[in-house]
Amino acid sequence: MSDEILQQLRIVMVYPAHPGNIGAAARAVKNMGLSKLVLVSPNRFPSFEAYQRAASADDVLDRASVVETLQQALRGCIYVAGTSARSRTLDWQVNSPDVCAQKCLGATTEGEVAIVFGRERSGLTNKELEQCNSLVHIPTDTAYSSLNVAAAIQIMTYELRRTMLKNRAMPVVKSEPKYRDDLPASADQLDGLYQHLYATLTELRFFGSHHPEKLMRRIKSLFNRAATTQREVAIFRGICSAIQGRRTAAKK
């Protein structure tokens, strides 16, 4: 496993408020051999403070992508890990940093991967975590569990590099190449499926008196745990289209 694998990884910061944290994150990214930093609606960027904290990682900031939404930041990614500092009601897989690093590096053989870091004060919302395949929790001391976002990025990028170096020393086992349709579905492909499912279920009046957001959250959790492929997305969207077509025909 070469350092090129690390170029398949995106570090995503959601609504970073302090430019100093952006600079420190860029430095952590470069320290560990990564290069892609994505900023979702940063409070202030570019800024002198960010470049000052970045030290010799100005090139990471120069190349940083700035987008308006998390959905845009994850476009094209086939595996997404979201950082979470507290327990959630979501039925999402929660991994330790080393396990998360192994899963992320393994997924890079099939496409781009993102690790998402939330706001300095409140982290990621449940709605944002719904866009992730799994969660990663950094086990801090319970007496003081608050962890600076740049420090969290440093820990995760270190784990990615450490795991890469460990894997490099292991014998390579070649697997059969997959057909394109059997590759993991990207975040935007899954989002399109969720919108199609929601529209279809709404037409069927499936939600009834139930809260649609809660039911959709469970549906998203199911597809994330299943590691849904592009072919499976196409199958489910075909089912939705068939249902909608039947209902349209029945109305005529």
C-alpha positions in Angstrom: 0.0 0.0 0.0 1.7 3.2 -1.2 1.3 6.8 -0.2 -0.8 7.3 -3.3 -3.6 5.6 -1.4 -3.7 8.6 1.0 -4.6 10.9 -2.0 -7.9 9.1 -2.2 -8.9 10.5 1.2 -10.7 13.7 1.9 -10.7 15.5 5.3 -14.0 17.4 5.5 -14.6 20.2 8.0 -18.2 21.2 8.5 -18.8 24.9 9.3 -15.4 25.6 10.8 -15.7 28.8 12.9 -12.1 29.5 13.7 -9.6 30.0 10.9 -6.8 28.9 13.2 -8.3 25.4 13.3 -8.4 25.3 9.5 -4.7 26.1 9.4 -3.9 23.5 12.1 -5.9 21.0 10.2 -4.0 21.7 6.9 -0.8 21.2 8.8 -2.0 17.8 10.2 -3.1 16.8 6.7 0.3 17.5 5.2 2.2 16.0 8.2 0.6 12.6 7.5 0.9 12.6 3.7 -2.7 13.5 2.8 -3.5 16.4 0.6 -7.3 16.9 0.3 -9.0 19.4 2.6 -12.7 20.3 2.0 -14.3 23.2 3.9 -18.1 23.4 4.2 -19.2 27.0 4.6 -16.2 28.2 6.7 -16.8 31.3 8.8 -13.6 33.0 7.5 -11.5 31.6 4.7 -9.1 32.4 3.3 -7.6 34.3 6.2 -4.2 35.4 7.5 -4.7 33.3 10.7 -5.3 30.1 8.8 -2.1 30.5 6.8 -0.2 31.5 9.9 -1.2 28.3 11.7 -0.6 26.2 8.6 3.1 26.8 8.8 4.6 25.1 5.7 1.2 23.6 4.6 0.2 26.7 2.6 -0.2 24.4 -0.5 -2.9 22.4 1.3 -4.9 25.6 2.0 -4.3 26.8 -1.6 -5.9 23.6 -2.9 -8.6 23.4 -0.3 -12.1 23.0 -1.8 -14.8 25.4 -0.3 -18.4 24.2 -0.8 -21.8 25.3 0.7 -23.2 21.9 1.8 -21.9 18.6 3.2 -23.7 16.9 0.3 -21.4 18.8 -2.1 -18.3 17.9 -0.1 -19.1 14.2 -0.3 -19.9 14.0 -4.0 -18.3 11.0 -5.5 -17.3 9.4 -2.2 -18.0 5.7 -1.8 -17.4 5.5 1.9 -17.9 8.2 4.5 -16.9 8.2 8.2 -18.4 10.8 10.5 -16.7 11.8 13.8 -19.0 11.7 16.9 -18.0 12.7 20.5 -21.2 11.4 22.1 -23.6 8.5 22.0 -26.4 8.8 19.5 -29.8 7.4 19.0 -28.8 6.6 15.4 -28.3 2.9 14.7 -24.9 3.5 13.0 -21.8 1.5 13.3 -19.3 3.2 15.7 -15.6 2.4 15.2 -12.4 3.2 17.1 -9.9 5.4 15.2 -7.7 2.4 14.2 -10.6 0.4 12.9 -12.0 3.4 11.1 -8.6 3.9 9.5 -8.5 0.3 8.3 -12.0 0.5 6.8 -11.2 3.9 5.1 -8.0 2.6 3.6 -9.6 -0.6 2.4 -12.4 1.4 0.7 -9.9 3.5 -1.3 -9.3 0.6 -3.6 -12.8 1.2 -5.0 -13.1 5.0 -4.9 -12.7 8.2 -2.8 -13.3 8.2 0.9 -14.1 11.1 3.3 -13.8 11.6 7.1 -16.1 14.3 8.3 -15.4 16.6 11.3 -18.2 18.7 12.8 -18.5 22.1 14.4 -16.1 23.2 17.1 -18.9 23.4 19.7 -21.6 21.0 18.7 -20.0 18.5 16.2 -22.2 17.0 13.5 -26.0 17.0 13.5 -28.0 13.8 13.2 -29.0 14.8 9.7 -25.3 15.2 8.7 -24.5 11.9 10.3 -27.2 10.2 8.2 -24.9 10.9 5.2 -22.1 8.7 6.8 -21.6 5.0 6.4 -20.2 4.7 9.9 -19.1 6.8 12.9 -15.7 7.1 14.6 -15.3 7.9 18.2 -12.0 9.0 19.8 -11.9 7.6 23.3 -11.1 10.6 25.5 -11.1 10.8 29.3 -14.7 11.1 30.5 -13.8 13.8 33.0 -12.9 16.1 30.1 -14.0 14.7 26.7 -14.0 17.9 24.8 -11.4 17.6 21.9 -10.3 20.4 19.6 -11.3 19.7 16.0 -7.8 20.2 14.7 -6.5 17.8 17.4 -9.1 15.3 16.3 -8.0 15.6 12.7 -4.4 15.1 13.7 -5.3 11.9 15.6 -7.2 10.5 12.6 -4.7 11.4 10.0 -2.0 9.8 12.2 -4.0 6.6 12.4 -4.5 6.6 8.6 -0.7 6.9 8.1 0.2 4.4 10.8 -2.3 1.9 9.4 -1.0 2.4 5.8 2.6 1.7 6.9 1.4 -1.4 8.8 -0.5 -2.7 5.8 2.5 -2.0 3.5 4.5 -4.6 5.5 1.8 -7.3 4.9 1.7 -9.6 1.9 -0.6 -8.3 -0.9 -3.6 -10.5 -1.6 -5.0 -9.8 -5.1 -8.7 -9.9 -5.5 -10.8 -10.3 -8.7 -11.7 -6.9 -10.3 -15.3 -5.9 -9.8 -17.7 -4.9 -12.5 -18.5 -1.2 -12.3 -22.1 -1.9 -11.3 -20.9 -3.9 -8.3 -18.7 -1.1 -6.9 -20.0 0.7 -3.8 -22.6 3.4 -4.5 -21.3 6.9 -4.0 -22.8 9.3 -1.5 -24.6 11.3 -4.2 -26.0 8.1 -5.7 -27.4 7.0 -2.3 -28.8 10.5 -1.8 -30.7 10.2 -5.1 -32.1 6.9 -4.0 -33.3 8.3 -0.7 -35.1 11.1 -2.4 -36.7 8.7 -4.9 -37.8 6.4 -2.0 -39.2 9.3 0.0 -41.2 10.5 -3.0 -42.5 7.0 -3.7 -43.4 6.3 -0.1 -45.1 9.7 0.1 -47.2 8.9 -3.0 -48.2 5.5 -1.4 -49.1 7.4 1.9 -46.8 4.9 3.6 -45.8 7.3 6.4 -49.3 7.9 7.7 -49.2 9.3 11.2 -45.5 8.3 11.6 -42.7 10.9 11.5 -41.2 10.6 8.0 -37.8 11.8 9.0 -37.4 9.1 11.7 -38.5 6.4 9.3 -36.2 7.7 6.5 -33.3 7.8 9.1 -33.8 4.0 9.7 -34.0 3.3 6.0 -30.7 5.2 5.5 -29.1 3.3 8.3 -30.1 0.0 6.7 -28.6 0.9 3.3 -25.4 2.2 4.9 -24.9 -1.0 6.9 -25.5 -3.0 3.7 -22.7 -1.4 1.8 -25.1 -0.8 -1.1 -23.6 -1.2 -4.6 -24.4 0.9 -7.7 -26.3 -2.1 -9.2 -28.5 -2.3 -6.0 -29.2 1.4 -6.1 -30.4 1.0 -9.7 -32.6 -2.0 -8.7 -34.3 -0.1 -5.9 -34.8 3.0 -8.1 -36.3 0.8 -10.8 -38.7 -0.6 -8.2 -39.7 3.0 -7.2 -40.2 4.0 -10.9 -42.3 0.9 -11.5 -44.5 1.7 -8.5 -44.9 5.4 -9.6 -45.7 4.3 -13.1 -48.4 1.9 -12.0 -50.0 4.6 -9.8 -49.9 7.0 -12.7 -51.5 4.5 -15.0 -54.2 3.6 -12.4 -55.2 7.2 -12.2 -56.0 7.5 -16.0 
